[in-house]
Structures are given as structure tokens and as C-alpha cells.
Amino acid sequence: MTVPWLIAIDLDGTLLHPDHTISAMSKETLSHAIASGHTIVLATGRPPRAALPYHRELLLTTPLIALNGAILWDEAQQEIITKKTISKSSANDLIDLSYALGGRMAVAEIGFECYLLHSFGELGWTDSMTSFFQKAVLGSDPKRQPREIRRDDGLPDSPCSLLLHVPRNQHERFIKEASQRPTLDVHFRSWRDPYEVIEISPSGVSKATAVRDVKNRLGLSLAKTLAFGDEMNDADLLRYADIGIAMANANPQLIPYADQFTASNDQDGVAQYLNTYLLEKTREA
């Protein structure tokens, strides 16, 4: 693989170590890939505020794909360049349904802001679960903390994403009842245990469609794509890519979507693969 590639990389469970850091090996490898003419794009389910610190740590100038493709962030212009949303009325209706089925938390991403209904302290989460949710979803920037609102107030605008707590034994019922609403046009994804969370995105939004958009914006529509991921929100991306690579720690349900496999995130699987199959070939060329 000596021709330039667009390399799309997920964050949690893929590029990031379990402690939410990027290793020196990964940073050096990605820097070398860019110097060799390849294009690096981060494609994450995180909102922009929780993903931008990594984008900036890697000194990337490419658009950031956030919220599984619902948002494209232009770092140079410091602005959102693409935003897909769920209608405000539909979102409030879904929140009401989740609470009717025993839900106790809702997180809505509206542009760059996060709105939180109730707190995860009521959910019986362990410290490690709360820590992950805080870092990956709510973000650690003290200037960008969630705005807590009451359920009776409803959301102020149309969100790009919803995370709803729904008891696991009610997930199927929630999705069935929500899908019967004639004006609703969204996609549902249940998080893996131990999180009793349903993630809701606008229909048609995916990391794959966002990568295609980024390629067109960068004039790379004919470039081949290499993609790394570990969860089911990476399935469309791995299927779209010319080579889709699943991590050793990937969700077993993702395996059929992958062309190849690499080591786990805590063993720098992304860097290992790039050094073995991409950059070594570049050094030899």
C-alpha cells in the first residue's frame, strides 16, 4: 500500500488506550503517516467537545467526524460545517417514552452544547462506568459542562443525538413503540452491557456517509479508504472502506463487517497495522 490513503480512525476502544490516552507510539505513527502523504480523519461517536482534545493533540487539520457523522467540525474555521438533527418534537416525545418505560436519564446534543435531564448518580453505575461516560460523552472542559434541564421544560432545539437510559428489558419495546410513530425518521442503537442506554441518531447518518463527505470536501473522492473500529457504530464505516479493520477487542457482532484484524487498543493495534502494512512499504519505496 504505497499510494496515499484516507485513514479513518475511531477513538474509544480503537485509537485510545483504556485510560483514554493516545500512546506515544500511536502519535508517532500517525505523524509519519501524514508526512508520507496519507490523510488521517478521526471518526467518533463522541460529541465535538469530548473529541477535539485528541484532534488537537494529533495536530490534525482535517474535519472532525463527531456524533457518528451527525456533526462535521472544521478546526481551521472553528465552526460546525455539517449538522444533522432529530426534530425537537420527536426528541421530546422519545424522552417521554423512555421515562414512561422506566428511564431515568436523557442526554441531548444540540450543536456544541449538551443538555442533561437528571443525573447518572441515580442509575447505580460503578465509578468506572461514570468515569467513562463523563469523559466520552459529557466531556472534561469546565467551560462546556452539560446544562441540566427539567423534563417538563423540554429541549430548547433539535438535537443531533440522544442518549436515553432505558431498562435493558424494555429496549425492544421502546424501539418497537418509537418506530410506530409515523413522522419519526431516526436510527436506534443499544449500547452493550453494562450500559442500559439507547443511542438515537438522525436517519441516514453514519460514519461512512461522513467520511464520503470529508473525501469530497478534501478533493479525495477517488482516494482509497482504510478504516479502524471496534463497535457497531463502526459497521457501516468498515463496510464502506476499501479495507475495514476490526480491533482484537471489537464487539463480536462487528466481525462480519471487517476485512482484516489487528491487535487490541491497549496494544496499539492501529499503529501496529499501519507500521506493518502501510508505512513499512512506504519506507521501502
Contacts in CASP RR format, 6 or more apart in sequence:
PFRMAT RR
TARGET T0000
AUTHOR 0000-0000-0000
METHOD contacts of the structure
MODEL  1
MTVPWLIAIDLDGTLLHPDHTISAMSKETLSHAIASGHTIVLATGRPPRA
ALPYHRELLLTTPLIALNGAILWDEAQQEIITKKTISKSSANDLIDLSYA
LGGRMAVAEIGFECYLLHSFGELGWTDSMTSFFQKAVLGSDPKRQPREIR
RDDGLPDSPCSLLLHVPRNQHERFIKEASQRPTLDVHFRSWRDPYEVIEI
SPSGVSKATAVRDVKNRLGLSLAKTLAFGDEMNDADLLRYADIGIAMANA
NPQLIPYADQFTASNDQDGVAQYLNTYLLEKTREA
1 226 0 8 1.000
1 277 0 8 1.000
1 278 0 8 1.000
1 281 0 8 1.000
2 281 0 8 1.000
2 282 0 8 1.000
2 285 0 8 1.000
3 224 0 8 1.000
4 36 0 8 1.000
4 37 0 8 1.000
4 38 0 8 1.000
4 39 0 8 1.000
4 223 0 8 1.000
5 38 0 8 1.000
5 39 0 8 1.000
5 223 0 8 1.000
5 224 0 8 1.000
5 225 0 8 1.000
5 226 0 8 1.000
5 278 0 8 1.000
6 38 0 8 1.000
6 39 0 8 1.000
6 41 0 8 1.000
6 211 0 8 1.000
6 214 0 8 1.000
6 215 0 8 1.000
6 218 0 8 1.000
6 220 0 8 1.000
6 223 0 8 1.000
6 224 0 8 1.000
6 225 0 8 1.000
6 226 0 8 1.000
7 33 0 8 1.000
7 38 0 8 1.000
7 39 0 8 1.000
7 40 0 8 1.000
7 41 0 8 1.000
7 225 0 8 1.000
7 226 0 8 1.000
7 227 0 8 1.000
7 228 0 8 1.000
7 274 0 8 1.000
8 41 0 8 1.000
8 42 0 8 1.000
8 43 0 8 1.000
8 65 0 8 1.000
8 207 0 8 1.000
8 211 0 8 1.000
8 225 0 8 1.000
8 226 0 8 1.000
8 227 0 8 1.000
8 228 0 8 1.000
8 237 0 8 1.000
8 241 0 8 1.000
9 15 0 8 1.000
9 40 0 8 1.000
9 41 0 8 1.000
9 42 0 8 1.000
9 43 0 8 1.000
9 227 0 8 1.000
9 228 0 8 1.000
9 229 0 8 1.000
9 270 0 8 1.000
10 42 0 8 1.000
10 43 0 8 1.000
10 44 0 8 1.000
10 45 0 8 1.000
10 207 0 8 1.000
10 228 0 8 1.000
10 229 0 8 1.000
10 230 0 8 1.000
10 231 0 8 1.000
10 234 0 8 1.000
10 237 0 8 1.000
11 42 0 8 1.000
11 44 0 8 1.000
11 45 0 8 1.000
11 46 0 8 1.000
11 51 0 8 1.000
11 54 0 8 1.000
12 20 0 8 1.000
12 44 0 8 1.000
12 45 0 8 1.000
12 46 0 8 1.000
12 136 0 8 1.000
12 230 0 8 1.000
12 231 0 8 1.000
13 229 0 8 1.000
13 230 0 8 1.000
13 231 0 8 1.000
13 247 0 8 1.000
13 249 0 8 1.000
13 265 0 8 1.000
14 228 0 8 1.000
14 229 0 8 1.000
14 230 0 8 1.000
14 234 0 8 1.000
14 247 0 8 1.000
14 265 0 8 1.000
14 270 0 8 1.000
15 22 0 8 1.000
15 26 0 8 1.000
15 42 0 8 1.000
15 54 0 8 1.000
15 228 0 8 1.000
15 265 0 8 1.000
15 270 0 8 1.000
16 22 0 8 1.000
16 54 0 8 1.000
16 265 0 8 1.000
17 23 0 8 1.000
17 265 0 8 1.000
17 266 0 8 1.000
18 265 0 8 1.000
18 266 0 8 1.000
20 135 0 8 1.000
20 136 0 8 1.000
22 54 0 8 1.000
22 57 0 8 1.000
22 58 0 8 1.000
23 268 0 8 1.000
23 271 0 8 1.000
25 268 0 8 1.000
25 271 0 8 1.000
26 268 0 8 1.000
26 270 0 8 1.000
26 271 0 8 1.000
27 57 0 8 1.000
27 58 0 8 1.000
28 271 0 8 1.000
29 268 0 8 1.000
29 270 0 8 1.000
29 271 0 8 1.000
29 274 0 8 1.000
29 275 0 8 1.000
29 279 0 8 1.000
30 40 0 8 1.000
30 58 0 8 1.000
30 271 0 8 1.000
30 274 0 8 1.000
31 58 0 8 1.000
31 59 0 8 1.000
32 279 0 8 1.000
33 40 0 8 1.000
33 274 0 8 1.000
33 278 0 8 1.000
33 279 0 8 1.000
34 40 0 8 1.000
36 279 0 8 1.000
36 282 0 8 1.000
38 278 0 8 1.000
39 62 0 8 1.000
39 218 0 8 1.000
39 220 0 8 1.000
39 223 0 8 1.000
40 58 0 8 1.000
40 60 0 8 1.000
40 62 0 8 1.000
41 60 0 8 1.000
41 62 0 8 1.000
41 63 0 8 1.000
41 64 0 8 1.000
41 65 0 8 1.000
41 211 0 8 1.000
41 214 0 8 1.000
42 51 0 8 1.000
42 54 0 8 1.000
42 55 0 8 1.000
42 58 0 8 1.000
42 60 0 8 1.000
42 62 0 8 1.000
42 64 0 8 1.000
42 65 0 8 1.000
43 65 0 8 1.000
43 69 0 8 1.000
43 207 0 8 1.000
43 210 0 8 1.000
43 211 0 8 1.000
43 227 0 8 1.000
43 234 0 8 1.000
43 237 0 8 1.000
44 51 0 8 1.000
44 64 0 8 1.000
44 65 0 8 1.000
44 66 0 8 1.000
44 68 0 8 1.000
45 51 0 8 1.000
45 66 0 8 1.000
45 67 0 8 1.000
45 68 0 8 1.000
45 69 0 8 1.000
45 207 0 8 1.000
45 233 0 8 1.000
46 66 0 8 1.000
46 67 0 8 1.000
46 136 0 8 1.000
46 137 0 8 1.000
47 66 0 8 1.000
47 67 0 8 1.000
47 71 0 8 1.000
47 109 0 8 1.000
47 112 0 8 1.000
47 114 0 8 1.000
47 137 0 8 1.000
47 139 0 8 1.000
47 161 0 8 1.000
48 64 0 8 1.000
48 66 0 8 1.000
48 67 0 8 1.000
48 71 0 8 1.000
48 73 0 8 1.000
48 80 0 8 1.000
48 111 0 8 1.000
48 112 0 8 1.000
49 112 0 8 1.000
49 114 0 8 1.000
49 139 0 8 1.000
49 141 0 8 1.000
49 144 0 8 1.000
50 135 0 8 1.000
50 136 0 8 1.000
50 137 0 8 1.000
50 138 0 8 1.000
50 139 0 8 1.000
50 140 0 8 1.000
51 64 0 8 1.000
51 66 0 8 1.000
52 64 0 8 1.000
52 73 0 8 1.000
52 75 0 8 1.000
53 140 0 8 1.000
55 64 0 8 1.000
55 73 0 8 1.000
55 75 0 8 1.000
56 75 0 8 1.000
60 75 0 8 1.000
61 75 0 8 1.000
61 76 0 8 1.000
62 214 0 8 1.000
62 218 0 8 1.000
63 72 0 8 1.000
63 73 0 8 1.000
63 74 0 8 1.000
63 75 0 8 1.000
63 81 0 8 1.000
63 214 0 8 1.000
63 217 0 8 1.000
64 72 0 8 1.000
64 73 0 8 1.000
64 75 0 8 1.000
65 71 0 8 1.000
65 72 0 8 1.000
65 207 0 8 1.000
65 210 0 8 1.000
65 211 0 8 1.000
65 214 0 8 1.000
66 72 0 8 1.000
66 73 0 8 1.000
67 109 0 8 1.000
67 160 0 8 1.000
67 161 0 8 1.000
67 201 0 8 1.000
67 205 0 8 1.000
68 161 0 8 1.000
68 199 0 8 1.000
68 201 0 8 1.000
68 205 0 8 1.000
68 206 0 8 1.000
68 207 0 8 1.000
68 210 0 8 1.000
68 233 0 8 1.000
69 82 0 8 1.000
69 84 0 8 1.000
69 201 0 8 1.000
69 205 0 8 1.000
69 206 0 8 1.000
69 207 0 8 1.000
69 209 0 8 1.000
69 210 0 8 1.000
70 83 0 8 1.000
70 84 0 8 1.000
70 85 0 8 1.000
70 109 0 8 1.000
70 160 0 8 1.000
70 161 0 8 1.000
70 201 0 8 1.000
70 202 0 8 1.000
70 205 0 8 1.000
71 80 0 8 1.000
71 82 0 8 1.000
71 83 0 8 1.000
71 84 0 8 1.000
71 111 0 8 1.000
71 160 0 8 1.000
72 80 0 8 1.000
72 81 0 8 1.000
72 82 0 8 1.000
72 83 0 8 1.000
72 210 0 8 1.000
72 213 0 8 1.000
72 214 0 8 1.000
73 79 0 8 1.000
73 80 0 8 1.000
73 81 0 8 1.000
74 80 0 8 1.000
74 81 0 8 1.000
80 111 0 8 1.000
80 112 0 8 1.000
81 217 0 8 1.000
82 210 0 8 1.000
82 213 0 8 1.000
83 111 0 8 1.000
83 160 0 8 1.000
84 160 0 8 1.000
84 201 0 8 1.000
84 202 0 8 1.000
84 204 0 8 1.000
84 205 0 8 1.000
85 158 0 8 1.000
85 159 0 8 1.000
85 160 0 8 1.000
85 202 0 8 1.000
86 94 0 8 1.000
86 158 0 8 1.000
86 159 0 8 1.000
86 160 0 8 1.000
86 161 0 8 1.000
86 162 0 8 1.000
86 186 0 8 1.000
86 200 0 8 1.000
86 201 0 8 1.000
86 202 0 8 1.000
87 158 0 8 1.000
87 183 0 8 1.000
88 155 0 8 1.000
88 156 0 8 1.000
88 157 0 8 1.000
88 158 0 8 1.000
88 159 0 8 1.000
90 181 0 8 1.000
90 183 0 8 1.000
90 184 0 8 1.000
90 186 0 8 1.000
91 108 0 8 1.000
91 155 0 8 1.000
91 158 0 8 1.000
91 159 0 8 1.000
91 162 0 8 1.000
91 200 0 8 1.000
92 154 0 8 1.000
92 155 0 8 1.000
93 181 0 8 1.000
93 184 0 8 1.000
94 162 0 8 1.000
94 164 0 8 1.000
94 178 0 8 1.000
94 184 0 8 1.000
94 186 0 8 1.000
94 200 0 8 1.000
95 106 0 8 1.000
95 108 0 8 1.000
95 117 0 8 1.000
95 151 0 8 1.000
95 154 0 8 1.000
95 155 0 8 1.000
95 162 0 8 1.000
95 164 0 8 1.000
96 151 0 8 1.000
97 174 0 8 1.000
97 177 0 8 1.000
97 178 0 8 1.000
98 106 0 8 1.000
98 164 0 8 1.000
98 165 0 8 1.000
98 166 0 8 1.000
98 174 0 8 1.000
98 198 0 8 1.000
99 106 0 8 1.000
99 151 0 8 1.000
101 166 0 8 1.000
101 167 0 8 1.000
101 170 0 8 1.000
101 173 0 8 1.000
101 174 0 8 1.000
102 166 0 8 1.000
102 167 0 8 1.000
102 170 0 8 1.000
103 164 0 8 1.000
103 165 0 8 1.000
103 166 0 8 1.000
103 167 0 8 1.000
103 170 0 8 1.000
104 118 0 8 1.000
104 122 0 8 1.000
104 123 0 8 1.000
104 165 0 8 1.000
105 116 0 8 1.000
105 117 0 8 1.000
105 118 0 8 1.000
105 119 0 8 1.000
105 120 0 8 1.000
105 122 0 8 1.000
105 123 0 8 1.000
105 163 0 8 1.000
105 164 0 8 1.000
105 165 0 8 1.000
106 116 0 8 1.000
106 117 0 8 1.000
106 118 0 8 1.000
106 151 0 8 1.000
106 162 0 8 1.000
106 163 0 8 1.000
106 164 0 8 1.000
106 165 0 8 1.000
107 114 0 8 1.000
107 115 0 8 1.000
107 116 0 8 1.000
107 117 0 8 1.000
107 137 0 8 1.000
107 138 0 8 1.000
107 146 0 8 1.000
107 162 0 8 1.000
107 163 0 8 1.000
107 164 0 8 1.000
108 114 0 8 1.000
108 115 0 8 1.000
108 117 0 8 1.000
108 155 0 8 1.000
108 159 0 8 1.000
108 161 0 8 1.000
108 162 0 8 1.000
108 163 0 8 1.000
109 115 0 8 1.000
109 159 0 8 1.000
109 160 0 8 1.000
109 161 0 8 1.000
109 162 0 8 1.000
110 155 0 8 1.000
110 156 0 8 1.000
110 157 0 8 1.000
110 158 0 8 1.000
110 159 0 8 1.000
110 160 0 8 1.000
111 159 0 8 1.000
111 160 0 8 1.000
112 144 0 8 1.000
113 144 0 8 1.000
113 147 0 8 1.000
114 137 0 8 1.000
114 138 0 8 1.000
114 139 0 8 1.000
114 144 0 8 1.000
114 145 0 8 1.000
114 146 0 8 1.000
114 147 0 8 1.000
115 146 0 8 1.000
115 147 0 8 1.000
115 148 0 8 1.000
115 149 0 8 1.000
115 155 0 8 1.000
115 156 0 8 1.000
115 159 0 8 1.000
116 138 0 8 1.000
116 146 0 8 1.000
116 147 0 8 1.000
116 148 0 8 1.000
116 149 0 8 1.000
117 148 0 8 1.000
117 149 0 8 1.000
117 150 0 8 1.000
117 151 0 8 1.000
118 151 0 8 1.000
119 148 0 8 1.000
120 130 0 8 1.000
120 133 0 8 1.000
120 165 0 8 1.000
121 130 0 8 1.000
123 165 0 8 1.000
123 196 0 8 1.000
125 133 0 8 1.000
125 194 0 8 1.000
126 194 0 8 1.000
129 194 0 8 1.000
129 195 0 8 1.000
133 195 0 8 1.000
134 140 0 8 1.000
137 163 0 8 1.000
138 145 0 8 1.000
138 146 0 8 1.000
139 145 0 8 1.000
149 155 0 8 1.000
149 156 0 8 1.000
160 201 0 8 1.000
160 202 0 8 1.000
161 199 0 8 1.000
161 200 0 8 1.000
161 201 0 8 1.000
162 199 0 8 1.000
162 200 0 8 1.000
163 197 0 8 1.000
163 198 0 8 1.000
163 199 0 8 1.000
163 200 0 8 1.000
164 174 0 8 1.000
164 197 0 8 1.000
164 198 0 8 1.000
164 200 0 8 1.000
165 196 0 8 1.000
165 197 0 8 1.000
166 174 0 8 1.000
166 196 0 8 1.000
166 197 0 8 1.000
166 198 0 8 1.000
167 196 0 8 1.000
168 193 0 8 1.000
168 196 0 8 1.000
171 190 0 8 1.000
171 196 0 8 1.000
171 198 0 8 1.000
174 198 0 8 1.000
175 188 0 8 1.000
175 198 0 8 1.000
178 184 0 8 1.000
178 186 0 8 1.000
178 188 0 8 1.000
179 188 0 8 1.000
185 202 0 8 1.000
185 203 0 8 1.000
186 200 0 8 1.000
186 201 0 8 1.000
186 202 0 8 1.000
186 203 0 8 1.000
187 200 0 8 1.000
187 201 0 8 1.000
187 202 0 8 1.000
187 203 0 8 1.000
187 204 0 8 1.000
187 205 0 8 1.000
188 198 0 8 1.000
188 199 0 8 1.000
188 200 0 8 1.000
189 198 0 8 1.000
189 199 0 8 1.000
189 200 0 8 1.000
189 201 0 8 1.000
189 232 0 8 1.000
189 233 0 8 1.000
190 197 0 8 1.000
190 198 0 8 1.000
190 199 0 8 1.000
191 197 0 8 1.000
191 198 0 8 1.000
191 199 0 8 1.000
192 231 0 8 1.000
192 251 0 8 1.000
199 233 0 8 1.000
206 233 0 8 1.000
206 236 0 8 1.000
206 237 0 8 1.000
207 233 0 8 1.000
207 234 0 8 1.000
207 236 0 8 1.000
207 237 0 8 1.000
208 236 0 8 1.000
208 237 0 8 1.000
208 239 0 8 1.000
208 240 0 8 1.000
209 236 0 8 1.000
211 225 0 8 1.000
211 227 0 8 1.000
211 237 0 8 1.000
211 240 0 8 1.000
211 241 0 8 1.000
212 240 0 8 1.000
214 220 0 8 1.000
215 221 0 8 1.000
215 223 0 8 1.000
215 225 0 8 1.000
224 242 0 8 1.000
224 243 0 8 1.000
225 240 0 8 1.000
225 241 0 8 1.000
225 242 0 8 1.000
225 243 0 8 1.000
226 241 0 8 1.000
226 242 0 8 1.000
226 243 0 8 1.000
226 244 0 8 1.000
226 245 0 8 1.000
226 278 0 8 1.000
227 234 0 8 1.000
227 237 0 8 1.000
227 238 0 8 1.000
227 240 0 8 1.000
227 241 0 8 1.000
227 243 0 8 1.000
227 244 0 8 1.000
227 245 0 8 1.000
228 234 0 8 1.000
228 244 0 8 1.000
228 245 0 8 1.000
228 246 0 8 1.000
228 247 0 8 1.000
228 262 0 8 1.000
228 270 0 8 1.000
228 273 0 8 1.000
229 237 0 8 1.000
229 238 0 8 1.000
229 245 0 8 1.000
229 246 0 8 1.000
229 247 0 8 1.000
229 250 0 8 1.000
229 254 0 8 1.000
230 246 0 8 1.000
230 247 0 8 1.000
230 249 0 8 1.000
230 250 0 8 1.000
230 251 0 8 1.000
230 254 0 8 1.000
230 265 0 8 1.000
231 250 0 8 1.000
231 251 0 8 1.000
231 254 0 8 1.000
232 251 0 8 1.000
232 253 0 8 1.000
232 254 0 8 1.000
234 246 0 8 1.000
234 254 0 8 1.000
234 257 0 8 1.000
235 254 0 8 1.000
235 257 0 8 1.000
237 244 0 8 1.000
238 244 0 8 1.000
238 245 0 8 1.000
238 246 0 8 1.000
238 254 0 8 1.000
238 257 0 8 1.000
238 258 0 8 1.000
238 259 0 8 1.000
239 257 0 8 1.000
241 259 0 8 1.000
243 259 0 8 1.000
243 260 0 8 1.000
244 257 0 8 1.000
244 258 0 8 1.000
244 259 0 8 1.000
244 260 0 8 1.000
245 258 0 8 1.000
245 259 0 8 1.000
245 260 0 8 1.000
245 261 0 8 1.000
245 262 0 8 1.000
245 273 0 8 1.000
246 254 0 8 1.000
246 255 0 8 1.000
246 257 0 8 1.000
246 258 0 8 1.000
246 260 0 8 1.000
246 261 0 8 1.000
246 262 0 8 1.000
247 261 0 8 1.000
247 262 0 8 1.000
247 263 0 8 1.000
247 264 0 8 1.000
247 265 0 8 1.000
247 269 0 8 1.000
247 270 0 8 1.000
248 261 0 8 1.000
248 262 0 8 1.000
248 263 0 8 1.000
248 264 0 8 1.000
248 267 0 8 1.000
248 269 0 8 1.000
249 264 0 8 1.000
249 265 0 8 1.000
249 266 0 8 1.000
250 258 0 8 1.000
250 261 0 8 1.000
260 273 0 8 1.000
262 269 0 8 1.000
262 270 0 8 1.000
262 272 0 8 1.000
262 273 0 8 1.000
263 269 0 8 1.000
263 272 0 8 1.000
263 273 0 8 1.000
END
